[in-house]
Amino acid sequence: MELKNDTLLRALLRQPVDRTPVWIMRQAGRYLPEYLKTRAEAGSFMDLCQTPELACEVTLQPLRRFSLDAAIIFSDILTIPDVMGLKLFFVAGEGPKFENPIRSADDIRKLPSPDVNESLGYVMDAISLTRHELDGKVPLIGFSGSPWTLATYMVEGGSSRTFSRTKKLIYQEPEMAHELLGKLANTVTDYLNAQIESGAQAVQIFDTWGGALSAKAYQDFSLKYMAQIVAGLKRENEGRRVPVILFSKGCNTQLEALANTGCDALGVDWTISLNEARARVGDRVALQGNLDPAILLADKQVVRREVNETLNSFGQGNGHVFNLGHGITPDVDPDNLAALINAVSELSPGFHS
Amino acid sequence: MELKNDTLLRALLRQPVDRTPVWIMRQAGRYLPEYLKTRAEAGSFMDLCQTPELACEVTLQPLRRFSLDAAIIFSDILTIPDVMGLKLFFVAGEGPKFENPIRSADDIRKLPSPDVNESLGYVMDAISLTRHELDGKVPLIGFSGSPWTLATYMVEGGSSRTFSRTKKLIYQEPEMAHELLGKLANTVTDYLNAQIESGAQAVQIFDTWGGALSAKAYQDFSLKYMAQIVAGLKRENEGRRVPVILFSKGCNTQLEALANTGCDALGVDWTISLNEARARVGDRVALQGNLDPAILLADKQVVRREVNETLNSFGQGNGHVFNLGHGITPDVDPDNLAALINAVSELSPGFHS
């Protein structure tokens, strides 16, 4: 099936486009009543992830409402640790938890290398099914957590504000930390390659907690493993290049280093202007971002003004994918997201003339 | 009384010193058993803040254990909103809350301008008493929250992860946000000047949540007001210059702008190397920081190695004050902090030869 709208893929490769493509991190999510309905019917969050028909359904929901330029497969970054035996579960209001968090060097040594096509076959099935349902309307994005970000959940046993256990591991037992991160990098590489082979047309690595690390520790314990993954990915499929996006939140002092990993695009949070980010990475990579998600809590006029500000900050030329600087929050009115997408559609052609 | 150890004040002004001075954010805090004892005896946290003898006692406790180069008056950044009528209280395990958070434009218009010498007289009394007790041993640092950081607590009603209400205010009703921030800037200026007149020999502004803002919003809603405060401070007292330190956590893309406010020094978190920070600010300001507090959870050899790394990252020369990149956490063993301070004392003279 031919891809009818390849604006996203072209922009990620810094090729000419006539408008700025847009998709939204967590676009299939709790701000949508239809998502909440499907999730309630599914039973648990994990049931939703693990049932390809349901994962496909929620992936497609935002595309029925909005003129988005991409779908992103509905899943969770913690499926990898789950199938490595840590057993993921969710407690309402408390976020993700693991039944078997990593508590010793021995736990790291014993971690299996899962066959992702088998243990995470439900993700591949959801991707195949969604590609079929999309029928070439827009490209489908696959994703994974970064090794560092996955490791924080695995070592802390869930979410954290200080990452005390994981940081103690990297400082006190760096060789064990590297063994864990190396295993994760191999599995993430397999996982993203399997997603690409199943039909993902671009992939994004979410390094949500890279910003918790010192500049030096970031290079040694996060960046290095993302670069290793980028080098191991299948970069062409179905006769097209498969762009790779790295999104390392809170790591704007590292943009140059991130741009040198060999990825195609960088996700950028809102704490740096796109203008400055672009000046720093030059023409090495495209940039994706970077509206503060909180702007969607204001009214439509404000949303439109800030969309214009963001487009203007990137400026004229190719290589910009419009997105938020982090995931959309559950308290957003979907009509405000519609206003954002309309504003990008109406205002962005002026930046591609 | 003569100041016997002025290493901190000299380093903050980038004057020659023979070793790098050190103090620790939240050095009077929950990691110290003697602090926990005094706090338990005081009754509530607010009783501890509001009783000058007790605030003085906990301010001095870390200096009895460690060779620190400064004391910092024990207090809380939220005393200002408290005396503006919001009424601060603490719920165990939940952090600070306000009885009367800001919920409308009218709440902002009605906010009083407190006479800080009267309503916050307990802070001035604690400073006078602590200066007397210190007897010139080391300088005493005063502090305040930044207008933006105070505003987040006042508008959210307490701590927040997303700052939705405060961001909605700045985007939707910027003129009301400016009215609030302007009032806070005036009160913070009065408050810090009163602290200086009571004996604070350096002052620090904590912009703990500056990093939540977009680059542009940061300039308009946080930086601008800190610059206004810096311009309004009494910079000399008792025949000495009173250095002003700005600490804007998570704002490393803004270091140049911060250095241009007229402050003497910048607090730096651990997500940027001191080497890079120094290259960016040049000789305009001194730098204070920036060890990741989590390193204090590793063993003493690791602490020493990372202290050396931090000293080495700043490199040879003046203008460095050793500190963590954020407050010390309650789970730290005080002996590890002793190892940090000893390491700075032993290793830093080599960087001032």
Chai-1 contact restraints between the chains, C-beta under 6 A:
chainA,res_idxA,chainB,res_idxB,connection_type,confidence,min_distance_angstrom,max_distance_angstrom,comment,restraint_id
A,S164,B,A294,contact,1.0,0.0,6.0,A-B,restraint_1
A,S164,B,L297,contact,1.0,0.0,6.0,A-B,restraint_2
A,K167,B,A294,contact,1.0,0.0,6.0,A-B,restraint_3
A,K168,B,L297,contact,1.0,0.0,6.0,A-B,restraint_4
A,K168,B,A298,contact,1.0,0.0,6.0,A-B,restraint_5
A,Y171,B,I295,contact,1.0,0.0,6.0,A-B,restraint_6
A,Y171,B,A298,contact,1.0,0.0,6.0,A-B,restraint_7
A,Y171,B,V302,contact,1.0,0.0,6.0,A-B,restraint_8
A,Q172,B,A298,contact,1.0,0.0,6.0,A-B,restraint_9
A,Q172,B,V302,contact,1.0,0.0,6.0,A-B,restraint_10
A,S214,B,W270,contact,1.0,0.0,6.0,A-B,restraint_11
A,S214,B,D292,contact,1.0,0.0,6.0,A-B,restraint_12
A,A215,B,I272,contact,1.0,0.0,6.0,A-B,restraint_13
A,A215,B,S273,contact,1.0,0.0,6.0,A-B,restraint_14
A,N252,B,T253,contact,1.0,0.0,6.0,A-B,restraint_15
A,T253,B,N252,contact,1.0,0.0,6.0,A-B,restraint_16
A,T253,B,I272,contact,1.0,0.0,6.0,A-B,restraint_17
A,W270,B,S214,contact,1.0,0.0,6.0,A-B,restraint_18
A,I272,B,A215,contact,1.0,0.0,6.0,A-B,restraint_19
A,I272,B,T253,contact,1.0,0.0,6.0,A-B,restraint_20
A,S273,B,A215,contact,1.0,0.0,6.0,A-B,restraint_21
A,D292,B,S214,contact,1.0,0.0,6.0,A-B,restraint_22
A,A294,B,S164,contact,1.0,0.0,6.0,A-B,restraint_23
A,A294,B,K167,contact,1.0,0.0,6.0,A-B,restraint_24
A,I295,B,Y171,contact,1.0,0.0,6.0,A-B,restraint_25
A,L297,B,S164,contact,1.0,0.0,6.0,A-B,restraint_26
A,L297,B,K168,contact,1.0,0.0,6.0,A-B,restraint_27
A,A298,B,K168,contact,1.0,0.0,6.0,A-B,restraint_28
A,A298,B,Y171,contact,1.0,0.0,6.0,A-B,restraint_29
A,A298,B,Q172,contact,1.0,0.0,6.0,A-B,restraint_30
A,V302,B,Y171,contact,1.0,0.0,6.0,A-B,restraint_31
A,V302,B,Q172,contact,1.0,0.0,6.0,A-B,restraint_32
